[in-house]
Amino acid sequence: MASGDELIKYITERFVTYIDTPKEIRRQSKVKESWATKWFGMIPFSVSLWKEDISSKRKRKTK
């Protein structure tokens, strides 16, 4: 475990680099999540995986 001084030094360095970067660059670096993920979480992703799995099983079955 890091000592308290090292932790404070690390947090201070991160804060200073954050403050030194221009506001436009900080806004660009944020990754915006899709509305489906924001409103419904992982449910749309899991449903799409489930649909792909079912369709691939059907394709294998017909061949």
C-alpha positions in Angstrom: 0.0 0.0 0.0 1.3 3.4 -0.9 2.1 5.9 1.9 -0.1 8.9 2.4 2.5 11.3 1.0 2.8 9.3 -2.3 -1.0 9.2 -2.6 -1.3 13.0 -2.1 1.6 13.5 -4.6 -0.2 11.3 -7.2 -3.6 13.0 -6.7 -1.9 16.4 -7.0 -0.1 15.5 -10.2 -3.4 14.2 -11.7 -5.3 17.3 -10.7 -2.6 19.7 -12.0 -2.5 18.0 -15.4 -6.3 18.1 -15.5 -6.4 21.8 -14.8 -3.6 22.6 -17.2 -5.4 21.0 -20.2 -7.7 23.4 -22.0 -11.5 23.0 -21.5 -12.1 22.0 -25.2 -9.6 19.1 -25.0 -11.1 17.9 -21.8 -14.6 17.8 -23.4 -13.3 16.0 -26.5 -11.6 13.3 -24.5 -14.9 12.3 -22.8 -16.5 9.3 -24.5 -20.3 9.7 -24.8 -22.3 6.6 -24.2 -25.2 5.8 -26.5 -28.7 6.6 -25.4 -29.7 3.0 -25.2 -26.9 2.2 -22.8 -27.6 5.3 -20.8 -31.3 4.5 -20.4 -31.3 0.7 -20.3 -27.8 -0.3 -19.3 -26.5 -3.6 -20.7 -29.9 -5.0 -21.6 -29.9 -3.9 -25.3 -26.4 -5.3 -25.8 -27.3 -8.6 -24.2 -30.5 -8.9 -26.3 -28.5 -8.2 -29.5 -26.0 -10.9 -28.5 -28.8 -13.3 -27.8 -30.4 -12.6 -31.2 -27.1 -13.1 -33.0 -26.7 -16.4 -31.2 -30.1 -17.6 -32.1 -29.8 -16.6 -35.8 -26.4 -18.3 -36.1 -27.9 -21.5 -34.6 -30.7 -21.4 -37.1 -28.2 -20.9 -40.0 -26.2 -23.9 -38.9 -29.3 -26.0 -38.5 -30.6 -25.3 -42.0 -27.2 -26.2 -43.6 
